[in-house]
Amino acid sequence: MAATLEGLEHDDLVRPATGRDAVDGVQAELVAEPASVEEASRVLAAASRAGKKVVVVGNGSKLGLGNPPERVDLVVRTRRLDRVLEHAAGDLVAKVEAGVHLADLQAALAPAGQWLALDPPEPGATVGGVVAANASGPRRLRYGTVRDLIIGITVVLADGTVAHAGGKVVKNVAGYDLSKLFCGSLGTLGLIAEATFRLHPRPEAAAVVTLQVERPEQLWEAVRRLLRSTLVPSAIELTWYERTGRLTVVIEGIRPGVEAQAAAAARLLGEVGEAEVLGPGGAEARWRWLRRCRRLWKTPACMDPAAAIDGGGGARCRRQPGALPPRWWP
């Protein structure tokens, strides 16, 4: 078994794989950790010439998606592609490398009062993994999905070719929109090296309104009333137990608006069942708990009623023993 790839013998880019580098139980032969787009291009070009089967891995939080690979010759890890390349606060745009952890990106944007409005359930997700898995999180109801927020991308194709698409302005219609093509591609089209996103102002305040439901008809009526009202929730999530469920509605924005909308949502939902507005501390605690529940699921859309209603949540769910039951929406 070769310890490197032809053409990279004098570089420190490739090493033999260990047991920790297995992908879904399939042991890899080699591991590469490029630190730049140029190094990633050289690695994939060498792998292509050698006929190697390649798997791209960020932090490995979504390796359970899809079927296990038949063979893994080379694992390309993006952990060294970890720089925030540009943050144009005035334009609400940020350009980052794929190996940046989403939490680190949010921390870098926070001093400017901005954030990338994505909240996938995996705590250690990287930006490249979020794009490759199209893992948007529950706030996609208000802010949109990864496809809606990404405006530019740099990818390295299987033969080492570097391709660019989009740019650093929101309204960009030049060329094919490869950025959206790579959303949800799960690494099958190439290595995502860089991505450019449009940002949003960080909400000043948040409130959580909960509704206890006992029948599916209550849930349908509650969601129907919310979506037909003038309220603008950031997320609507359902947690279902054996015989009862709890609908959680997240409202964000400036404090007076949040307080008014939370009170209105409580009145609206109170006509369907027992509704409650959680205070600032309770709201944060409730939202953290809900996110922990979502990590039991393999597919981020599994508990998103709004996505199910508008037809955007048709993905099949795999759940672990003891996890919450799947939604009943068709």
C-alpha positions in Angstrom: 0.0 0.0 0.0 1.5 3.3 -1.1 1.9 6.0 1.6 1.3 8.8 -0.8 0.1 9.6 -4.3 2.3 9.9 -7.4 3.4 13.5 -7.8 3.0 14.3 -4.1 6.0 12.3 -2.8 7.8 15.4 -1.6 4.8 17.1 0.0 3.3 16.7 3.4 -0.2 16.6 2.1 -1.0 12.8 2.2 -0.6 10.3 5.1 -1.7 6.7 5.7 -5.2 6.4 7.1 -6.0 5.2 10.6 -9.1 3.6 12.0 -10.4 7.1 12.8 -10.5 7.9 9.1 -13.1 5.1 8.3 -16.2 6.3 6.5 -19.4 4.5 7.6 -17.3 1.6 8.7 -15.3 1.4 5.4 -11.6 1.8 6.1 -9.7 4.3 4.0 -6.2 3.9 2.5 -4.9 7.5 2.5 -5.8 10.8 4.0 -5.1 14.3 2.6 -5.5 17.6 4.4 -5.0 20.5 2.0 -4.6 24.0 3.4 -5.5 25.9 0.2 -7.5 25.6 -3.0 -4.2 25.0 -4.9 -3.3 22.1 -2.6 -6.7 20.6 -2.9 -6.5 20.8 -6.7 -3.1 19.0 -6.7 -4.4 16.3 -4.4 -7.5 15.6 -6.5 -5.6 15.7 -9.8 -3.1 13.1 -8.4 -6.0 10.9 -7.1 -7.7 11.2 -10.5 -4.5 10.0 -12.4 -4.2 7.1 -9.9 -7.9 6.1 -10.3 -8.5 6.6 -6.6 -12.0 6.7 -5.0 -12.2 9.9 -3.0 -14.5 10.9 -0.1 -14.5 14.5 1.1 -15.0 15.0 4.9 -15.4 18.2 6.9 -16.0 17.5 10.6 -17.8 14.2 9.8 -21.1 15.2 11.5 -23.1 14.1 8.5 -21.4 10.9 7.3 -24.5 8.9 8.2 -26.4 10.5 5.3 -26.6 8.3 2.2 -25.4 4.8 1.6 -21.9 3.6 2.8 -19.2 3.8 0.0 -18.1 0.6 -1.6 -14.5 1.6 -1.3 -12.5 4.5 0.1 -9.0 5.0 -1.3 -8.6 8.6 -0.2 -10.2 10.8 2.4 -9.8 14.5 1.8 -10.4 16.5 5.0 -11.1 20.2 4.8 -10.2 21.0 8.4 -7.2 23.1 7.4 -9.4 25.2 5.1 -10.5 27.2 8.1 -10.2 30.9 7.3 -12.8 33.6 7.1 -11.5 35.2 3.9 -13.7 38.3 3.8 -16.5 40.0 5.8 -18.0 43.0 4.1 -20.3 44.1 7.0 -21.7 47.1 5.0 -22.8 44.7 2.2 -23.9 41.9 4.6 -21.7 39.4 2.8 -19.0 37.0 4.0 -16.6 34.7 2.1 -15.3 31.7 4.0 -13.3 28.5 3.4 -15.2 25.2 3.7 -13.5 23.9 6.8 -14.6 26.8 9.0 -16.9 25.6 11.8 -20.3 27.3 11.5 -20.1 28.2 15.2 -16.7 29.9 14.7 -18.1 31.8 11.7 -21.1 33.0 13.8 -18.6 34.2 16.5 -16.6 36.1 13.9 -19.7 37.9 12.6 -21.2 38.7 16.0 -19.2 41.9 16.7 -20.8 43.4 13.6 -24.3 42.4 14.9 -24.6 39.9 12.0 -25.0 36.2 11.5 -25.4 33.5 8.8 -29.0 32.5 9.3 -28.5 28.7 9.3 -28.9 26.5 12.4 -28.4 22.8 11.5 -28.8 20.4 14.3 -25.2 19.2 14.4 -23.1 21.3 16.8 -19.8 20.7 15.1 -20.9 21.3 11.5 -18.5 23.0 9.0 -19.6 25.5 6.4 -18.7 23.0 3.6 -20.6 20.2 5.2 -23.7 22.4 5.7 -23.6 23.3 2.0 -22.9 19.8 0.8 -25.8 18.4 3.0 -28.1 21.4 2.4 -28.6 21.4 6.2 -30.5 24.6 6.9 -32.2 24.0 10.2 -35.6 25.1 11.5 -35.1 28.9 10.9 -35.3 28.2 7.2 -39.0 29.1 7.5 -38.1 32.8 7.7 -34.6 33.1 6.3 -34.6 30.4 3.7 -32.3 27.4 3.0 -28.6 27.2 2.2 -29.6 27.6 -1.5 -31.2 30.9 -0.7 -28.3 32.3 1.2 -25.3 31.2 -0.8 -24.3 33.6 -3.6 -20.9 32.3 -4.6 -18.8 29.2 -4.5 -15.3 27.8 -5.4 -15.1 24.1 -6.0 -12.4 21.6 -7.0 -13.7 19.0 -9.4 -12.6 15.3 -9.5 -9.8 16.0 -12.0 -8.4 18.9 -10.0 -10.0 21.6 -12.1 -10.9 24.7 -10.0 -14.2 26.3 -10.8 -15.8 29.5 -9.6 -19.4 30.6 -9.7 -21.4 33.6 -8.4 -19.8 36.5 -6.7 -19.9 38.9 -3.8 -23.2 40.7 -4.6 -26.6 39.3 -3.9 -28.1 40.2 -7.3 -25.7 38.2 -9.6 -27.0 36.7 -12.8 -23.8 36.0 -14.6 -23.3 32.4 -15.8 -24.7 29.2 -14.5 -25.7 29.1 -10.8 -23.3 26.3 -9.7 -23.7 27.4 -6.1 -27.2 26.0 -5.9 -26.2 22.9 -7.8 -23.6 21.9 -5.1 -26.1 22.4 -2.3 -27.1 18.9 -1.2 -24.6 17.2 -3.5 -23.0 15.3 -0.5 -19.6 15.6 -2.1 -20.5 13.7 -5.2 -19.8 16.6 -7.6 -16.5 17.8 -6.2 -14.8 19.4 -3.2 -16.4 22.6 -1.9 -13.4 24.9 -1.1 -15.0 28.3 -0.5 -18.4 29.8 -0.2 -19.9 33.3 -0.2 -23.1 34.0 1.7 -25.4 36.9 2.3 -25.9 37.6 5.9 -28.7 39.0 8.2 -28.7 41.3 11.1 -28.6 39.4 14.4 -32.0 39.5 16.1 -32.1 41.8 19.1 -34.6 39.6 21.0 -36.4 36.3 20.8 -39.5 34.7 22.3 -40.9 31.2 22.2 -44.6 30.4 22.2 -45.6 26.8 22.9 -48.9 25.0 22.3 -49.9 21.7 23.8 -51.8 19.5 21.3 -53.5 16.1 21.7 -54.8 15.5 18.2 -53.5 16.0 14.7 -56.4 18.2 13.9 -55.3 20.7 16.5 -51.8 20.8 14.9 -53.2 21.4 11.4 -55.4 24.2 12.7 -52.7 25.8 14.7 -50.2 25.9 11.8 -52.9 27.0 9.3 -53.8 29.9 11.6 -50.1 30.9 12.0 -49.3 30.8 8.3 -52.4 32.8 7.4 -51.8 35.5 10.0 -49.6 38.6 9.8 -47.2 37.1 12.2 -43.6 36.4 11.0 -42.2 33.4 13.0 -38.6 32.3 12.5 -39.4 28.7 13.1 -42.3 26.3 13.8 -41.3 22.9 15.2 -43.3 19.9 16.5 -42.1 17.6 19.3 -44.4 14.6 19.6 -44.6 12.2 22.5 -46.7 9.0 22.8 -50.1 10.6 23.0 -49.5 14.4 23.0 -47.4 16.9 21.2 -46.0 20.4 21.7 -45.8 23.0 18.9 -42.9 25.5 19.4 -43.0 28.8 17.6 -39.9 31.0 17.6 -40.3 34.8 17.1 -37.3 37.0 16.6 -36.6 40.7 15.9 -36.6 44.0 17.9 -37.8 43.7 21.4 -41.1 45.6 21.1 -42.1 43.7 18.0 -41.2 40.4 19.5 -43.2 41.0 22.6 -46.2 42.1 20.5 -46.0 39.2 18.1 -45.5 36.7 20.9 -48.6 37.9 22.7 -50.6 37.8 19.4 -49.3 34.3 18.7 -50.3 33.1 22.2 -53.9 34.5 21.7 -54.1 32.9 18.2 -52.9 29.5 19.4 -54.9 29.8 22.6 -58.0 29.3 20.5 -56.8 25.9 19.5 -55.3 24.6 22.8 -53.2 25.5 25.8 -50.6 28.1 24.7 -47.8 29.7 26.7 -45.2 32.4 26.1 -41.8 31.7 27.6 -39.7 34.5 29.0 -36.2 35.3 27.7 -34.5 32.7 29.9 -37.2 30.1 29.3 -37.2 30.7 25.6 -33.5 30.1 25.3 -33.6 27.0 27.5 -36.6 25.6 25.5 -34.9 26.3 22.2 -31.7 24.5 23.3 -33.7 21.5 24.4 -35.6 21.4 21.1 -32.3 21.4 19.2 -31.0 18.5 21.3 -34.1 16.6 20.3 -33.4 17.3 16.7 -29.9 15.7 16.9 -31.6 12.3 17.2 -32.6 12.7 13.6 -30.5 12.0 10.5 -32.4 14.5 8.3 -32.8 18.1 9.4 -36.2 18.5 7.8 -37.8 15.7 9.7 -39.6 17.9 12.2 -40.3 21.0 10.2 -44.1 21.3 9.7 -43.9 24.3 7.5 -41.5 22.4 5.1 -43.9 19.5 5.1 -46.9 21.7 4.3 -45.2 23.5 1.4 -43.8 20.3 0.0 -40.2 21.0 0.9 -39.8 18.3 3.6 -40.3 15.1 1.6 -37.0 13.6 2.6 -37.3 10.2 4.3 -36.2 10.0 8.0 -34.0 7.4 9.7 -34.3 7.5 13.5 -32.4 5.9 16.3 -34.1 3.6 18.9 -36.0 5.8 21.4 -36.1 8.8 19.2 -39.2 10.8 18.6 -41.7 9.3 16.1 -41.7 10.8 12.6 -44.3 13.4 11.5 -47.6 12.2 10.0 -47.8 14.8 7.2 -48.0 13.3 3.7 
